[in-house]
Amino acid sequence: MMEKMIFGRYVPADSVVHRMDPRSKLLIVFLFVVIIFFANNGLTYALIGIYTFLLVGLAKIPVRFLYAGLKPVIWLVLFTLVLQLFFTKQGHLVYEAGPIKIYDEGVRQGIFISLRFFFLILMTSLLTLTTTPIEITDGLETLLNPLKKIRFPVHEMALMMSIALRFIPTLMQETDKIMKAQMARGVEFSGGPVKERMKAVVPLLIPLFVSSFKRAEELAVAMEARGYRGGEGRTKYRELTWGGKDTLQLAILAFLTVLLLVFRS
């Protein structure tokens, strides 16, 4: 399942979203994280859902690929829904079975919080699926350029974030490989008491940390061998170009924000 994880991966395609400027995509994701909290009823969440799935359609990412990658997240979303159902004790009682009591406010909050969580993960995944790590680095560095006036290491921060995103799927694949090797030696990760399963994680973490440090050292040596000395005085092979489609997408997001503020209860 880990090798199917989509967060941090880039899927090349010829789509409107892929051709957008990385700065506009970063701004859209950052603003989306803010405005999604304006939604608080069925209509506003429907608007958020329409906008999100519209971008997914424009990105031309295969639905099967998205579904396979979001499977672990779906279970987490359902777990969030169940927590809200059982622990929210407000509103009218709609179901009772012994100690289990479910209220209408718990159902409402569970659905809305689960949808919010799902849309946030989908939008952030869409950013990495349609933008290369280099583009993310350049976009972040450009957006954070004003911070250079206070001597903030903008280039280094953007580089660290893009490297972290890039290595998420690599670490997941490494984890899956180590798990299969341990299972071949008789280690059980899914069965038995919780205490035993927690003990089984220890032989998984140690080689994962060793492998991570080794990859970090190899990356540092490779960057040094290529003459990397930070962002000071560096030029770019590809210049970022802001187009009409980027302005249009931000205008659509601004219009969505206005609709959310108008229709929220």
C-alpha positions as CSV (number, residue, x, y, z in Angstrom):
1,M,0.0,0.0,0.0
2,M,2.9,2.4,0.8
3,E,4.3,2.2,-2.7
4,K,0.9,3.6,-4.0
5,M,1.1,6.7,-1.8
6,I,0.7,9.8,-4.0
7,F,1.7,12.6,-1.6
8,G,5.1,14.0,-2.7
9,R,5.0,12.3,-6.2
10,Y,5.0,14.1,-9.5
11,V,2.9,12.8,-12.4
12,P,3.9,14.3,-15.8
13,A,0.9,15.2,-18.0
14,D,-0.1,17.9,-20.5
15,S,-2.9,19.7,-18.5
16,V,-3.9,23.2,-17.6
17,V,-2.9,22.7,-14.0
18,H,0.6,21.3,-15.0
19,R,1.2,24.3,-17.2
20,M,0.3,26.8,-14.4
21,D,3.0,28.9,-12.8
22,P,4.1,27.2,-9.5
23,R,3.7,30.5,-7.7
24,S,0.0,30.6,-8.5
25,K,-0.4,26.9,-7.5
26,L,1.3,27.6,-4.2
27,L,-0.8,30.6,-3.5
28,I,-4.0,28.7,-4.4
29,V,-3.1,25.9,-1.9
30,F,-2.2,28.4,0.9
31,L,-5.4,30.4,0.4
32,F,-7.5,27.2,0.1
33,V,-6.2,26.1,3.5
34,V,-7.6,29.4,4.9
35,I,-10.9,29.7,3.1
36,I,-12.0,26.1,3.7
37,F,-12.6,27.2,7.3
38,F,-15.2,29.6,6.1
39,A,-17.4,26.7,5.0
40,N,-19.9,25.7,7.8
41,N,-22.9,24.3,6.0
42,G,-23.9,21.9,3.2
43,L,-24.0,24.6,0.5
44,T,-20.6,26.0,1.3
45,Y,-19.0,22.5,1.4
46,A,-20.7,21.7,-1.9
47,L,-19.0,24.8,-3.4
48,I,-15.6,23.7,-2.0
49,G,-16.1,20.2,-3.4
50,I,-17.1,21.5,-6.9
51,Y,-14.0,23.7,-7.0
52,T,-11.7,20.9,-5.8
53,F,-12.9,18.3,-8.2
54,L,-12.9,20.8,-11.0
55,L,-9.1,21.3,-10.4
56,V,-8.6,17.5,-10.2
57,G,-10.4,17.1,-13.6
58,L,-8.3,19.8,-15.2
59,A,-5.1,18.2,-13.9
60,K,-5.9,15.0,-15.9
61,I,-4.7,12.7,-13.0
62,P,-6.1,9.2,-13.5
63,V,-9.0,8.5,-11.1
64,R,-7.7,5.0,-10.3
65,F,-4.3,6.4,-9.4
66,L,-5.9,9.0,-7.1
67,Y,-8.2,6.4,-5.5
68,A,-5.3,4.0,-4.8
69,G,-3.1,6.7,-3.4
70,L,-5.9,8.1,-1.1
71,K,-7.0,4.8,0.3
72,P,-5.1,5.1,3.5
73,V,-6.4,8.7,3.9
74,I,-10.0,7.6,3.4
75,W,-9.7,5.3,6.4
76,L,-8.3,8.2,8.5
77,V,-11.2,10.4,7.3
78,L,-13.7,7.7,8.4
79,F,-11.9,7.4,11.7
80,T,-12.3,11.2,12.2
81,L,-16.0,10.8,11.4
82,V,-16.5,8.1,14.0
83,L,-14.7,10.1,16.7
84,Q,-17.1,13.0,16.1
85,L,-20.1,10.8,16.2
86,F,-19.3,9.2,19.5
87,F,-17.7,12.2,21.4
88,T,-19.9,15.1,20.3
89,K,-22.8,15.4,22.8
90,Q,-24.7,18.4,21.5
91,G,-28.0,18.8,19.7
92,H,-30.9,16.3,19.5
93,L,-30.4,12.6,20.2
94,V,-30.9,10.6,17.0
95,Y,-29.7,7.1,18.0
96,E,-29.2,5.3,21.2
97,A,-28.0,1.7,21.9
98,G,-26.9,1.1,25.5
99,P,-24.0,3.4,26.3
100,I,-23.7,4.6,22.7
101,K,-25.5,7.9,22.0
102,I,-25.3,9.7,18.7
103,Y,-26.5,13.3,18.4
104,D,-27.4,15.3,15.2
105,E,-24.7,17.8,15.9
106,G,-22.1,15.0,16.1
107,V,-23.3,13.7,12.7
108,R,-23.1,17.3,11.3
109,Q,-19.6,18.0,12.7
110,G,-18.3,14.6,11.7
111,I,-19.3,15.0,8.1
112,F,-18.1,18.6,7.8
113,I,-14.7,18.0,9.5
114,S,-14.1,14.8,7.5
115,L,-14.9,16.6,4.3
116,R,-12.6,19.4,5.3
117,F,-9.8,17.0,6.0
118,F,-10.3,15.1,2.8
119,F,-10.3,18.3,0.6
120,L,-7.2,19.6,2.3
121,I,-5.3,16.4,1.6
122,L,-6.6,16.3,-2.0
123,M,-5.5,19.8,-2.7
124,T,-2.0,19.5,-1.2
125,S,-1.5,16.2,-3.1
126,L,-2.6,17.9,-6.3
127,L,0.1,20.4,-5.8
128,T,2.9,17.8,-5.7
129,L,1.3,15.7,-8.4
130,T,1.3,18.5,-10.9
131,T,4.5,20.4,-9.9
132,T,8.1,19.2,-10.0
133,P,10.3,19.7,-6.9
134,I,12.4,22.2,-8.8
135,E,9.3,24.3,-9.7
136,I,8.2,24.2,-6.0
137,T,11.6,25.4,-4.9
138,D,11.6,28.2,-7.4
139,G,8.0,29.2,-6.6
140,L,8.6,29.2,-2.9
141,E,11.8,31.2,-3.2
142,T,10.1,33.8,-5.3
143,L,7.1,34.2,-3.0
144,L,9.4,34.4,0.1
145,N,11.8,36.9,-1.5
146,P,10.6,39.8,0.6
147,L,12.0,38.0,3.7
148,K,15.5,38.4,2.4
149,K,15.4,42.0,3.6
150,I,15.5,40.6,7.2
151,R,18.3,38.1,6.3
152,F,16.0,35.1,6.2
153,P,17.6,32.2,4.3
154,V,14.8,32.0,1.7
155,H,16.6,29.8,-0.8
156,E,17.8,27.3,1.7
157,M,14.3,27.1,3.3
158,A,12.7,26.5,-0.1
159,L,15.2,23.9,-1.0
160,M,14.7,22.0,2.3
161,M,10.9,22.0,1.8
162,S,11.2,20.7,-1.8
163,I,13.7,18.0,-0.8
164,A,11.4,16.9,2.0
165,L,8.5,16.6,-0.4
166,R,10.6,14.8,-2.9
167,F,11.8,12.2,-0.4
168,I,8.4,11.3,1.1
169,P,7.6,8.7,-1.5
170,T,11.2,7.4,-1.5
171,L,11.0,6.9,2.3
172,M,7.6,5.2,1.9
173,Q,9.1,2.8,-0.6
174,E,12.0,2.1,1.6
175,T,9.7,1.4,4.6
176,D,7.7,-1.0,2.5
177,K,10.9,-2.8,1.4
178,I,12.1,-3.1,5.0
179,M,8.7,-4.3,6.1
180,K,8.6,-7.1,3.5
181,A,12.2,-8.1,4.4
182,Q,11.2,-8.3,8.1
183,M,8.0,-10.2,7.3
184,A,10.0,-12.7,5.3
185,R,12.0,-13.3,8.5
186,G,8.9,-14.0,10.5
187,V,8.1,-10.6,12.0
188,E,4.3,-10.0,12.3
189,F,3.2,-6.3,11.9
190,S,-0.6,-6.7,11.6
191,G,-1.5,-9.5,14.0
192,G,-1.1,-10.2,17.7
193,P,-1.4,-8.0,20.8
194,V,-0.8,-4.2,20.5
195,K,2.3,-4.5,22.7
196,E,3.9,-7.1,20.4
197,R,3.1,-5.1,17.3
198,M,4.7,-2.0,18.9
199,K,7.8,-4.1,19.6
200,A,7.9,-5.2,15.9
201,V,8.1,-1.6,14.8
202,V,11.6,-1.2,16.4
203,P,13.5,-3.4,14.0
204,L,11.7,-1.4,11.2
205,L,12.7,2.1,12.5
206,I,16.4,1.4,13.0
207,P,17.2,0.4,9.4
208,L,14.9,3.2,8.1
209,F,16.8,5.8,10.1
210,V,20.2,4.4,8.9
211,S,19.0,4.4,5.3
212,S,17.7,8.0,5.7
213,F,21.0,9.3,7.1
214,K,22.8,7.5,4.3
215,R,20.6,9.1,1.6
216,A,21.1,12.5,3.2
217,E,24.9,12.1,3.2
218,E,24.8,11.0,-0.5
219,L,22.7,13.9,-1.4
220,A,25.0,16.4,0.4
221,V,28.1,14.9,-1.3
222,A,26.3,15.1,-4.7
223,M,25.3,18.7,-4.2
224,E,28.8,19.6,-3.0
225,A,30.4,17.8,-6.0
226,R,28.2,19.9,-8.3
227,G,29.4,23.1,-6.8
228,Y,26.3,24.0,-4.7
229,R,27.0,27.0,-2.5
230,G,23.5,28.3,-1.6
231,G,21.3,30.8,-3.3
232,E,23.6,33.8,-3.3
233,G,24.2,35.0,-6.8
234,R,22.6,31.9,-8.4
235,T,20.7,32.2,-11.7
236,K,17.9,30.0,-13.0
237,Y,17.9,27.9,-16.1
238,R,14.1,28.3,-16.4
239,E,12.4,31.6,-15.6
240,L,8.9,31.5,-14.1
241,T,6.2,33.0,-16.3
242,W,2.9,34.2,-14.9
243,G,0.1,33.8,-17.5
244,G,-3.5,34.6,-17.9
245,K,-4.6,31.1,-16.6
246,D,-2.9,31.8,-13.3
247,T,-4.7,35.1,-12.9
248,L,-8.0,33.4,-13.8
249,Q,-7.5,30.7,-11.3
250,L,-6.8,33.2,-8.5
251,A,-9.9,35.2,-9.6
252,I,-12.0,32.0,-9.4
253,L,-10.7,31.3,-5.9
254,A,-11.5,34.9,-4.9
255,F,-15.0,34.5,-6.3
256,L,-15.3,31.3,-4.3
257,T,-14.2,33.1,-1.2
258,V,-17.0,35.7,-1.7
259,L,-19.6,32.9,-2.2
260,L,-18.4,31.1,1.0
261,L,-18.8,34.4,3.0
262,V,-22.2,35.1,1.5
263,F,-23.7,31.6,2.0
264,R,-22.2,30.6,5.3
265,S,-24.7,30.3,8.1
